[in-house]
């Protein structure tokens, strides 16, 4: 599934294992989500940090666009991996 196909209300799993719910219908590199981690918080997440989308009770892997991979590479250069 491409990140642009993720819609408001979709359940996601982040690369770090935390779960959340998408809160917008954007198709950009940054998405708004409510993440259930150590605490439940709402905020922006990078789309390339979303590993799976829950569809019909199954984890569907997420595929990234060239732009998202470019932003991921830039982010890793600045902040480390």
PyMOL Python script that loads the backbone (N, CA, C, O; Angstrom):
from pymol import cmd

cmd.read_pdbstr("""\
ATOM      1  N   UNK A   1       0.845  -1.175   0.000  1.00  0.00           N
ATOM      2  CA  UNK A   1       0.000   0.000   0.000  1.00  0.00           C
ATOM      3  C   UNK A   1       0.887   1.233   0.000  1.00  0.00           C
ATOM      4  O   UNK A   1       1.839   1.319   0.776  1.00  0.00           O
ATOM      5  N   UNK A   2       0.581   2.177  -0.859  1.00  0.00           N
ATOM      6  CA  UNK A   2       1.308   3.438  -0.905  1.00  0.00           C
ATOM      7  C   UNK A   2       0.847   4.348   0.234  1.00  0.00           C
ATOM      8  O   UNK A   2      -0.295   4.252   0.685  1.00  0.00           O
ATOM      9  N   UNK A   3       1.729   5.227   0.697  1.00  0.00           N
ATOM     10  CA  UNK A   3       1.367   6.113   1.801  1.00  0.00           C
ATOM     11  C   UNK A   3       0.231   7.054   1.425  1.00  0.00           C
ATOM     12  O   UNK A   3      -0.545   7.456   2.291  1.00  0.00           O
ATOM     13  N   UNK A   4       0.120   7.411   0.146  1.00  0.00           N
ATOM     14  CA  UNK A   4      -0.958   8.313  -0.265  1.00  0.00           C
ATOM     15  C   UNK A   4      -2.325   7.631  -0.192  1.00  0.00           C
ATOM     16  O   UNK A   4      -3.349   8.311  -0.261  1.00  0.00           O
ATOM     17  N   UNK A   5      -2.364   6.307  -0.055  1.00  0.00           N
ATOM     18  CA  UNK A   5      -3.610   5.561   0.064  1.00  0.00           C
ATOM     19  C   UNK A   5      -4.083   5.430   1.513  1.00  0.00           C
ATOM     20  O   UNK A   5      -5.176   4.921   1.763  1.00  0.00           O
ATOM     21  N   UNK A   6      -3.271   5.884   2.464  1.00  0.00           N
ATOM     22  CA  UNK A   6      -3.649   5.834   3.877  1.00  0.00           C
ATOM     23  C   UNK A   6      -4.633   6.966   4.136  1.00  0.00           C
ATOM     24  O   UNK A   6      -4.349   8.124   3.830  1.00  0.00           O
ATOM     25  N   UNK A   7      -5.776   6.637   4.693  1.00  0.00           N
ATOM     26  CA  UNK A   7      -6.852   7.607   4.898  1.00  0.00           C
ATOM     27  C   UNK A   7      -7.103   7.870   6.381  1.00  0.00           C
ATOM     28  O   UNK A   7      -6.658   7.116   7.247  1.00  0.00           O
ATOM     29  N   UNK A   8      -7.816   8.943   6.648  1.00  0.00           N
ATOM     30  CA  UNK A   8      -8.215   9.312   8.006  1.00  0.00           C
ATOM     31  C   UNK A   8      -8.951   8.141   8.646  1.00  0.00           C
ATOM     32  O   UNK A   8      -9.850   7.554   8.043  1.00  0.00           O
ATOM     33  N   UNK A   9      -8.560   7.811   9.874  1.00  0.00           N
ATOM     34  CA  UNK A   9      -9.196   6.725  10.606  1.00  0.00           C
ATOM     35  C   UNK A   9      -8.486   5.390  10.474  1.00  0.00           C
ATOM     36  O   UNK A   9      -8.789   4.459  11.221  1.00  0.00           O
ATOM     37  N   UNK A  10      -7.531   5.270   9.525  1.00  0.00           N
ATOM     38  CA  UNK A  10      -6.795   4.019   9.366  1.00  0.00           C
ATOM     39  C   UNK A  10      -5.889   3.775  10.565  1.00  0.00           C
ATOM     40  O   UNK A  10      -5.249   4.694  11.077  1.00  0.00           O
ATOM     41  N   UNK A  11      -5.846   2.518  11.003  1.00  0.00           N
ATOM     42  CA  UNK A  11      -4.937   2.116  12.079  1.00  0.00           C
ATOM     43  C   UNK A  11      -3.582   1.811  11.465  1.00  0.00           C
ATOM     44  O   UNK A  11      -3.497   1.188  10.406  1.00  0.00           O
ATOM     45  N   UNK A  12      -2.521   2.253  12.135  1.00  0.00           N
ATOM     46  CA  UNK A  12      -1.165   2.070  11.631  1.00  0.00           C
ATOM     47  C   UNK A  12      -0.267   1.476  12.703  1.00  0.00           C
ATOM     48  O   UNK A  12      -0.571   1.534  13.895  1.00  0.00           O
ATOM     49  N   UNK A  13       0.845   0.905  12.257  1.00  0.00           N
ATOM     50  CA  UNK A  13       1.908   0.514  13.168  1.00  0.00           C
ATOM     51  C   UNK A  13       3.166   1.237  12.711  1.00  0.00           C
ATOM     52  O   UNK A  13       3.531   1.194  11.536  1.00  0.00           O
ATOM     53  N   UNK A  14       3.815   1.894  13.644  1.00  0.00           N
ATOM     54  CA  UNK A  14       5.024   2.641  13.348  1.00  0.00           C
ATOM     55  C   UNK A  14       6.223   1.691  13.319  1.00  0.00           C
ATOM     56  O   UNK A  14       6.129   0.556  13.786  1.00  0.00           O
ATOM     57  N   UNK A  15       7.334   2.149  12.777  1.00  0.00           N
ATOM     58  CA  UNK A  15       8.547   1.329  12.717  1.00  0.00           C
ATOM     59  C   UNK A  15       9.051   0.937  14.111  1.00  0.00           C
ATOM     60  O   UNK A  15       9.690  -0.104  14.265  1.00  0.00           O
ATOM     61  N   UNK A  16       8.774   1.749  15.109  1.00  0.00           N
ATOM     62  CA  UNK A  16       9.229   1.435  16.469  1.00  0.00           C
ATOM     63  C   UNK A  16       8.275   0.491  17.199  1.00  0.00           C
ATOM     64  O   UNK A  16       8.510   0.156  18.360  1.00  0.00           O
ATOM     65  N   UNK A  17       7.191   0.053  16.528  1.00  0.00           N
ATOM     66  CA  UNK A  17       6.265  -0.906  17.124  1.00  0.00           C
ATOM     67  C   UNK A  17       5.009  -0.293  17.716  1.00  0.00           C
ATOM     68  O   UNK A  17       4.056  -1.013  18.015  1.00  0.00           O
ATOM     69  N   UNK A  18       4.987   1.015  17.892  1.00  0.00           N
ATOM     70  CA  UNK A  18       3.807   1.668  18.449  1.00  0.00           C
ATOM     71  C   UNK A  18       2.679   1.698  17.431  1.00  0.00           C
ATOM     72  O   UNK A  18       2.914   1.678  16.223  1.00  0.00           O
ATOM     73  N   UNK A  19       1.457   1.746  17.931  1.00  0.00           N
ATOM     74  CA  UNK A  19       0.272   1.798  17.076  1.00  0.00           C
ATOM     75  C   UNK A  19      -0.339   3.188  17.122  1.00  0.00           C
ATOM     76  O   UNK A  19      -0.064   3.972  18.031  1.00  0.00           O
ATOM     77  N   UNK A  20      -1.167   3.482  16.138  1.00  0.00           N
ATOM     78  CA  UNK A  20      -1.819   4.782  16.106  1.00  0.00           C
ATOM     79  C   UNK A  20      -2.962   4.820  15.111  1.00  0.00           C
ATOM     80  O   UNK A  20      -3.292   3.825  14.466  1.00  0.00           O
ATOM     81  N   UNK A  21      -3.555   5.998  15.006  1.00  0.00           N
ATOM     82  CA  UNK A  21      -4.659   6.250  14.095  1.00  0.00           C
ATOM     83  C   UNK A  21      -4.358   7.522  13.307  1.00  0.00           C
ATOM     84  O   UNK A  21      -3.984   8.541  13.888  1.00  0.00           O
ATOM     85  N   UNK A  22      -4.521   7.466  11.991  1.00  0.00           N
ATOM     86  CA  UNK A  22      -4.300   8.640  11.135  1.00  0.00           C
ATOM     87  C   UNK A  22      -5.456   9.618  11.323  1.00  0.00           C
ATOM     88  O   UNK A  22      -6.618   9.214  11.371  1.00  0.00           O
ATOM     89  N   UNK A  23      -5.128  10.913  11.429  1.00  0.00           N
ATOM     90  CA  UNK A  23      -6.134  11.944  11.694  1.00  0.00           C
ATOM     91  C   UNK A  23      -6.353  12.906  10.531  1.00  0.00           C
ATOM     92  O   UNK A  23      -7.120  13.860  10.663  1.00  0.00           O
ATOM     93  N   UNK A  24      -5.691  12.676   9.390  1.00  0.00           N
ATOM     94  CA  UNK A  24      -5.877  13.563   8.238  1.00  0.00           C
ATOM     95  C   UNK A  24      -5.975  12.761   6.947  1.00  0.00           C
ATOM     96  O   UNK A  24      -5.788  11.544   6.948  1.00  0.00           O
ATOM     97  N   UNK A  25      -6.265  13.437   5.862  1.00  0.00           N
ATOM     98  CA  UNK A  25      -6.343  12.798   4.547  1.00  0.00           C
ATOM     99  C   UNK A  25      -5.274  13.336   3.601  1.00  0.00           C
ATOM    100  O   UNK A  25      -5.441  13.272   2.383  1.00  0.00           O
ATOM    101  N   UNK A  26      -4.194  13.856   4.136  1.00  0.00           N
ATOM    102  CA  UNK A  26      -3.121  14.389   3.301  1.00  0.00           C
ATOM    103  C   UNK A  26      -2.398  13.251   2.571  1.00  0.00           C
ATOM    104  O   UNK A  26      -2.541  12.079   2.919  1.00  0.00           O
ATOM    105  N   UNK A  27      -1.641  13.616   1.579  1.00  0.00           N
ATOM    106  CA  UNK A  27      -0.802  12.632   0.894  1.00  0.00           C
ATOM    107  C   UNK A  27       0.642  13.133   0.888  1.00  0.00           C
ATOM    108  O   UNK A  27       1.379  12.914  -0.074  1.00  0.00           O
ATOM    109  N   UNK A  28       1.035  13.800   1.959  1.00  0.00           N
ATOM    110  CA  UNK A  28       2.363  14.400   2.022  1.00  0.00           C
ATOM    111  C   UNK A  28       3.313  13.544   2.848  1.00  0.00           C
ATOM    112  O   UNK A  28       2.948  12.467   3.319  1.00  0.00           O
ATOM    113  N   UNK A  29       4.529  14.035   3.014  1.00  0.00           N
ATOM    114  CA  UNK A  29       5.560  13.333   3.771  1.00  0.00           C
ATOM    115  C   UNK A  29       5.290  13.377   5.269  1.00  0.00           C
ATOM    116  O   UNK A  29       5.778  12.524   6.009  1.00  0.00           O
ATOM    117  N   UNK A  30       4.521  14.354   5.720  1.00  0.00           N
ATOM    118  CA  UNK A  30       4.190  14.478   7.142  1.00  0.00           C
ATOM    119  C   UNK A  30       2.689  14.281   7.316  1.00  0.00           C
ATOM    120  O   UNK A  30       1.887  14.915   6.631  1.00  0.00           O
ATOM    121  N   UNK A  31       2.316  13.397   8.238  1.00  0.00           N
ATOM    122  CA  UNK A  31       0.901  13.092   8.493  1.00  0.00           C
ATOM    123  C   UNK A  31       0.576  13.376   9.952  1.00  0.00           C
ATOM    124  O   UNK A  31       1.454  13.310  10.812  1.00  0.00           O
ATOM    125  N   UNK A  32      -0.676  13.690  10.228  1.00  0.00           N
ATOM    126  CA  UNK A  32      -1.147  13.904  11.590  1.00  0.00           C
ATOM    127  C   UNK A  32      -1.692  12.577  12.100  1.00  0.00           C
ATOM    128  O   UNK A  32      -2.452  11.901  11.407  1.00  0.00           O
ATOM    129  N   UNK A  33      -1.299  12.208  13.318  1.00  0.00           N
ATOM    130  CA  UNK A  33      -1.730  10.928  13.871  1.00  0.00           C
ATOM    131  C   UNK A  33      -1.822  10.994  15.387  1.00  0.00           C
ATOM    132  O   UNK A  33      -1.164  11.809  16.033  1.00  0.00           O
ATOM    133  N   UNK A  34      -2.649  10.121  15.935  1.00  0.00           N
ATOM    134  CA  UNK A  34      -2.695   9.907  17.378  1.00  0.00           C
ATOM    135  C   UNK A  34      -1.938   8.607  17.619  1.00  0.00           C
ATOM    136  O   UNK A  34      -2.355   7.542  17.164  1.00  0.00           O
ATOM    137  N   UNK A  35      -0.827   8.702  18.337  1.00  0.00           N
ATOM    138  CA  UNK A  35       0.054   7.559  18.540  1.00  0.00           C
ATOM    139  C   UNK A  35      -0.049   7.074  19.977  1.00  0.00           C
ATOM    140  O   UNK A  35      -0.010   7.866  20.918  1.00  0.00           O
ATOM    141  N   UNK A  36      -0.180   5.767  20.132  1.00  0.00           N
ATOM    142  CA  UNK A  36      -0.277   5.127  21.442  1.00  0.00           C
ATOM    143  C   UNK A  36       1.072   4.503  21.766  1.00  0.00           C
ATOM    144  O   UNK A  36       1.343   3.352  21.424  1.00  0.00           O
ATOM    145  N   UNK A  37       1.904   5.284  22.430  1.00  0.00           N
ATOM    146  CA  UNK A  37       3.232   4.818  22.820  1.00  0.00           C
ATOM    147  C   UNK A  37       3.314   4.741  24.329  1.00  0.00           C
ATOM    148  O   UNK A  37       2.424   4.189  24.977  1.00  0.00           O
ATOM    149  N   UNK A  38       4.379   5.294  24.892  1.00  0.00           N
ATOM    150  CA  UNK A  38       4.489   5.386  26.342  1.00  0.00           C
ATOM    151  C   UNK A  38       3.301   6.175  26.880  1.00  0.00           C
ATOM    152  O   UNK A  38       2.747   5.850  27.930  1.00  0.00           O
ATOM    153  N   UNK A  39       2.922   7.206  26.148  1.00  0.00           N
ATOM    154  CA  UNK A  39       1.720   7.987  26.387  1.00  0.00           C
ATOM    155  C   UNK A  39       0.949   8.048  25.074  1.00  0.00           C
ATOM    156  O   UNK A  39       1.523   7.797  24.014  1.00  0.00           O
ATOM    157  N   UNK A  40      -0.322   8.372  25.122  1.00  0.00           N
ATOM    158  CA  UNK A  40      -1.088   8.603  23.898  1.00  0.00           C
ATOM    159  C   UNK A  40      -0.996  10.078  23.569  1.00  0.00           C
ATOM    160  O   UNK A  40      -1.398  10.929  24.363  1.00  0.00           O
ATOM    161  N   UNK A  41      -0.460  10.382  22.382  1.00  0.00           N
ATOM    162  CA  UNK A  41      -0.248  11.762  21.973  1.00  0.00           C
ATOM    163  C   UNK A  41      -0.696  11.958  20.532  1.00  0.00           C
ATOM    164  O   UNK A  41      -0.693  11.019  19.735  1.00  0.00           O
ATOM    165  N   UNK A  42      -1.078  13.181  20.209  1.00  0.00           N
ATOM    166  CA  UNK A  42      -1.435  13.550  18.848  1.00  0.00           C
ATOM    167  C   UNK A  42      -0.351  14.467  18.307  1.00  0.00           C
ATOM    168  O   UNK A  42       0.119  15.365  19.006  1.00  0.00           O
ATOM    169  N   UNK A  43       0.047  14.235  17.050  1.00  0.00           N
ATOM    170  CA  UNK A  43       1.050  15.089  16.454  1.00  0.00           C
ATOM    171  C   UNK A  43       1.434  14.628  15.076  1.00  0.00           C
ATOM    172  O   UNK A  43       0.826  13.717  14.514  1.00  0.00           O
ATOM    173  N   UNK A  44       2.448  15.264  14.536  1.00  0.00           N
ATOM    174  CA  UNK A  44       2.919  14.962  13.189  1.00  0.00           C
ATOM    175  C   UNK A  44       3.895  13.792  13.221  1.00  0.00           C
ATOM    176  O   UNK A  44       4.719  13.673  14.128  1.00  0.00           O
ATOM    177  N   UNK A  45       3.784  12.928  12.208  1.00  0.00           N
ATOM    178  CA  UNK A  45       4.730  11.828  12.036  1.00  0.00           C
ATOM    179  C   UNK A  45       5.183  11.809  10.578  1.00  0.00           C
ATOM    180  O   UNK A  45       4.423  12.163   9.677  1.00  0.00           O
ATOM    181  N   UNK A  46       6.414  11.398  10.363  1.00  0.00           N
ATOM    182  CA  UNK A  46       6.882  11.220   8.992  1.00  0.00           C
ATOM    183  C   UNK A  46       6.212   9.994   8.401  1.00  0.00           C
ATOM    184  O   UNK A  46       6.088   8.968   9.070  1.00  0.00           O
ATOM    185  N   UNK A  47       5.780  10.094   7.154  1.00  0.00           N
ATOM    186  CA  UNK A  47       5.100   8.970   6.513  1.00  0.00           C
ATOM    187  C   UNK A  47       6.028   7.767   6.362  1.00  0.00           C
ATOM    188  O   UNK A  47       5.557   6.630   6.339  1.00  0.00           O
ATOM    189  N   UNK A  48       7.348   7.999   6.258  1.00  0.00           N
ATOM    190  CA  UNK A  48       8.276   6.878   6.118  1.00  0.00           C
ATOM    191  C   UNK A  48       8.520   6.157   7.443  1.00  0.00           C
ATOM    192  O   UNK A  48       9.206   5.135   7.463  1.00  0.00           O
ATOM    193  N   UNK A  49       7.978   6.663   8.545  1.00  0.00           N
ATOM    194  CA  UNK A  49       8.040   5.962   9.826  1.00  0.00           C
ATOM    195  C   UNK A  49       6.843   5.033  10.025  1.00  0.00           C
ATOM    196  O   UNK A  49       6.792   4.291  11.006  1.00  0.00           O
ATOM    197  N   UNK A  50       5.883   5.067   9.102  1.00  0.00           N
ATOM    198  CA  UNK A  50       4.729   4.167   9.164  1.00  0.00           C
ATOM    199  C   UNK A  50       5.131   2.868   8.469  1.00  0.00           C
ATOM    200  O   UNK A  50       5.458   2.867   7.282  1.00  0.00           O
ATOM    201  N   UNK A  51       5.106   1.767   9.211  1.00  0.00           N
ATOM    202  CA  UNK A  51       5.536   0.478   8.658  1.00  0.00           C
ATOM    203  C   UNK A  51       4.372  -0.311   8.066  1.00  0.00           C
ATOM    204  O   UNK A  51       4.496  -0.900   6.992  1.00  0.00           O
ATOM    205  N   UNK A  52       3.234  -0.319   8.776  1.00  0.00           N
ATOM    206  CA  UNK A  52       2.089  -1.124   8.346  1.00  0.00           C
ATOM    207  C   UNK A  52       0.782  -0.362   8.524  1.00  0.00           C
ATOM    208  O   UNK A  52       0.672   0.527   9.369  1.00  0.00           O
ATOM    209  N   UNK A  53      -0.197  -0.724   7.717  1.00  0.00           N
ATOM    210  CA  UNK A  53      -1.566  -0.245   7.867  1.00  0.00           C
ATOM    211  C   UNK A  53      -2.424  -1.470   8.129  1.00  0.00           C
ATOM    212  O   UNK A  53      -2.282  -2.488   7.453  1.00  0.00           O
ATOM    213  N   UNK A  54      -3.319  -1.375   9.113  1.00  0.00           N
ATOM    214  CA  UNK A  54      -4.203  -2.496   9.430  1.00  0.00           C
ATOM    215  C   UNK A  54      -5.431  -2.436   8.521  1.00  0.00           C
ATOM    216  O   UNK A  54      -6.218  -1.493   8.603  1.00  0.00           O
ATOM    217  N   UNK A  55      -5.595  -3.429   7.665  1.00  0.00           N
ATOM    218  CA  UNK A  55      -6.739  -3.518   6.759  1.00  0.00           C
ATOM    219  C   UNK A  55      -7.346  -4.907   6.876  1.00  0.00           C
ATOM    220  O   UNK A  55      -6.669  -5.912   6.655  1.00  0.00           O
ATOM    221  N   UNK A  56      -8.616  -4.956   7.222  1.00  0.00           N
ATOM    222  CA  UNK A  56      -9.350  -6.226   7.322  1.00  0.00           C
ATOM    223  C   UNK A  56      -8.641  -7.217   8.248  1.00  0.00           C
ATOM    224  O   UNK A  56      -8.586  -8.415   7.971  1.00  0.00           O
ATOM    225  N   UNK A  57      -8.105  -6.701   9.338  1.00  0.00           N
ATOM    226  CA  UNK A  57      -7.466  -7.552  10.339  1.00  0.00           C
ATOM    227  C   UNK A  57      -6.066  -8.021   9.973  1.00  0.00           C
ATOM    228  O   UNK A  57      -5.505  -8.866  10.670  1.00  0.00           O
ATOM    229  N   UNK A  58      -5.487  -7.496   8.900  1.00  0.00           N
ATOM    230  CA  UNK A  58      -4.144  -7.887   8.485  1.00  0.00           C
ATOM    231  C   UNK A  58      -3.233  -6.673   8.396  1.00  0.00           C
ATOM    232  O   UNK A  58      -3.682  -5.559   8.129  1.00  0.00           O
ATOM    233  N   UNK A  59      -1.926  -6.912   8.629  1.00  0.00           N
ATOM    234  CA  UNK A  59      -0.931  -5.858   8.478  1.00  0.00           C
ATOM    235  C   UNK A  59      -0.518  -5.782   7.016  1.00  0.00           C
ATOM    236  O   UNK A  59      -0.010  -6.751   6.453  1.00  0.00           O
ATOM    237  N   UNK A  60      -0.739  -4.631   6.411  1.00  0.00           N
ATOM    238  CA  UNK A  60      -0.352  -4.407   5.021  1.00  0.00           C
ATOM    239  C   UNK A  60       0.896  -3.529   5.026  1.00  0.00           C
ATOM    240  O   UNK A  60       0.854  -2.418   5.552  1.00  0.00           O
ATOM    241  N   UNK A  61       2.017  -4.002   4.449  1.00  0.00           N
ATOM    242  CA  UNK A  61       3.235  -3.185   4.426  1.00  0.00           C
ATOM    243  C   UNK A  61       3.045  -1.917   3.603  1.00  0.00           C
ATOM    244  O   UNK A  61       2.286  -1.891   2.635  1.00  0.00           O
ATOM    245  N   UNK A  62       3.750  -0.868   4.010  1.00  0.00           N
ATOM    246  CA  UNK A  62       3.652   0.429   3.345  1.00  0.00           C
ATOM    247  C   UNK A  62       4.831   0.590   2.379  1.00  0.00           C
ATOM    248  O   UNK A  62       5.969   0.251   2.705  1.00  0.00           O
ATOM    249  N   UNK A  63       4.536   1.113   1.186  1.00  0.00           N
ATOM    250  CA  UNK A  63       5.559   1.434   0.186  1.00  0.00           C
ATOM    251  C   UNK A  63       5.708   2.950   0.142  1.00  0.00           C
ATOM    252  O   UNK A  63       4.740   3.686   0.328  1.00  0.00           O
ATOM    253  N   UNK A  64       6.938   3.408  -0.109  1.00  0.00           N
ATOM    254  CA  UNK A  64       7.230   4.834  -0.058  1.00  0.00           C
ATOM    255  C   UNK A  64       7.556   5.384  -1.437  1.00  0.00           C
ATOM    256  O   UNK A  64       8.121   4.689  -2.281  1.00  0.00           O
ATOM    257  N   UNK A  65       7.191   6.642  -1.653  1.00  0.00           N
ATOM    258  CA  UNK A  65       7.502   7.319  -2.918  1.00  0.00           C
ATOM    259  C   UNK A  65       8.972   7.737  -2.917  1.00  0.00           C
ATOM    260  O   UNK A  65       9.637   7.716  -1.880  1.00  0.00           O
ATOM    261  N   UNK A  66       9.460   8.113  -4.084  1.00  0.00           N
ATOM    262  CA  UNK A  66      10.848   8.573  -4.209  1.00  0.00           C
ATOM    263  C   UNK A  66      11.093   9.806  -3.341  1.00  0.00           C
ATOM    264  O   UNK A  66      12.156   9.936  -2.733  1.00  0.00           O
ATOM    265  N   UNK A  67      10.115  10.711  -3.282  1.00  0.00           N
ATOM    266  CA  UNK A  67      10.258  11.922  -2.465  1.00  0.00           C
ATOM    267  C   UNK A  67      10.361  11.565  -0.984  1.00  0.00           C
ATOM    268  O   UNK A  67      11.175  12.141  -0.261  1.00  0.00           O
ATOM    269  N   UNK A  68       9.543  10.621  -0.532  1.00  0.00           N
ATOM    270  CA  UNK A  68       9.584  10.215   0.879  1.00  0.00           C
ATOM    271  C   UNK A  68      10.929   9.589   1.212  1.00  0.00           C
ATOM    272  O   UNK A  68      11.474   9.843   2.286  1.00  0.00           O
ATOM    273  N   UNK A  69      11.472   8.783   0.322  1.00  0.00           N
ATOM    274  CA  UNK A  69      12.779   8.172   0.559  1.00  0.00           C
ATOM    275  C   UNK A  69      13.882   9.218   0.558  1.00  0.00           C
ATOM    276  O   UNK A  69      14.862   9.088   1.292  1.00  0.00           O
ATOM    277  N   UNK A  70      13.730  10.257  -0.261  1.00  0.00           N
ATOM    278  CA  UNK A  70      14.697  11.352  -0.286  1.00  0.00           C
ATOM    279  C   UNK A  70      14.668  12.106   1.043  1.00  0.00           C
ATOM    280  O   UNK A  70      15.721  12.426   1.594  1.00  0.00           O
ATOM    281  N   UNK A  71      13.480  12.392   1.557  1.00  0.00           N
ATOM    282  CA  UNK A  71      13.346  13.084   2.841  1.00  0.00           C
ATOM    283  C   UNK A  71      13.893  12.200   3.963  1.00  0.00           C
ATOM    284  O   UNK A  71      14.525  12.707   4.890  1.00  0.00           O
ATOM    285  N   UNK A  72      13.664  10.902   3.893  1.00  0.00           N
ATOM    286  CA  UNK A  72      14.179   9.961   4.894  1.00  0.00           C
ATOM    287  C   UNK A  72      15.702   9.997   4.919  1.00  0.00           C
ATOM    288  O   UNK A  72      16.308  10.034   5.991  1.00  0.00           O
ATOM    289  N   UNK A  73      16.319   9.986   3.744  1.00  0.00           N
ATOM    290  CA  UNK A  73      17.776  10.043   3.649  1.00  0.00           C
ATOM    291  C   UNK A  73      18.319  11.348   4.235  1.00  0.00           C
ATOM    292  O   UNK A  73      19.306  11.344   4.971  1.00  0.00           O
ATOM    293  N   UNK A  74      17.664  12.463   3.902  1.00  0.00           N
ATOM    294  CA  UNK A  74      18.080  13.756   4.438  1.00  0.00           C
ATOM    295  C   UNK A  74      17.937  13.773   5.966  1.00  0.00           C
ATOM    296  O   UNK A  74      18.813  14.272   6.673  1.00  0.00           O
ATOM    297  N   UNK A  75      16.848  13.236   6.455  1.00  0.00           N
ATOM    298  CA  UNK A  75      16.584  13.177   7.897  1.00  0.00           C
ATOM    299  C   UNK A  75      17.662  12.348   8.601  1.00  0.00           C
ATOM    300  O   UNK A  75      18.134  12.727   9.673  1.00  0.00           O
ATOM    301  N   UNK A  76      18.051  11.221   8.002  1.00  0.00           N
ATOM    302  CA  UNK A  76      19.081  10.362   8.591  1.00  0.00           C
ATOM    303  C   UNK A  76      20.444  11.069   8.604  1.00  0.00           C
ATOM    304  O   UNK A  76      21.219  10.907   9.547  1.00  0.00           O
ATOM    305  N   UNK A  77      20.733  11.848   7.563  1.00  0.00           N
ATOM    306  CA  UNK A  77      21.994  12.584   7.532  1.00  0.00           C
ATOM    307  C   UNK A  77      22.065  13.636   8.635  1.00  0.00           C
ATOM    308  O   UNK A  77      23.124  13.866   9.220  1.00  0.00           O
ATOM    309  N   UNK A  78      20.931  14.271   8.912  1.00  0.00           N
ATOM    310  CA  UNK A  78      20.895  15.324   9.924  1.00  0.00           C
ATOM    311  C   UNK A  78      20.865  14.739  11.338  1.00  0.00           C
ATOM    312  O   UNK A  78      21.644  15.146  12.199  1.00  0.00           O
ATOM    313  N   UNK A  79      19.956  13.779  11.573  1.00  0.00           N
ATOM    314  CA  UNK A  79      19.715  13.281  12.927  1.00  0.00           C
ATOM    315  C   UNK A  79      20.297  11.904  13.205  1.00  0.00           C
ATOM    316  O   UNK A  79      20.219  11.438  14.342  1.00  0.00           O
ATOM    317  N   UNK A  80      20.876  11.234  12.219  1.00  0.00           N
ATOM    318  CA  UNK A  80      21.356   9.870  12.394  1.00  0.00           C
ATOM    319  C   UNK A  80      20.205   8.897  12.150  1.00  0.00           C
ATOM    320  O   UNK A  80      19.056   9.308  11.985  1.00  0.00           O
ATOM    321  N   UNK A  81      20.522   7.618  12.128  1.00  0.00           N
ATOM    322  CA  UNK A  81      19.475   6.630  11.783  1.00  0.00           C
ATOM    323  C   UNK A  81      18.717   6.110  12.950  1.00  0.00           C
ATOM    324  O   UNK A  81      17.821   5.283  12.785  1.00  0.00           O
TER     325      UNK A  81
END
""", "prot")
cmd.dss("prot")
cmd.show_as("cartoon", "prot")
cmd.util.cbc("prot")
cmd.orient("prot")
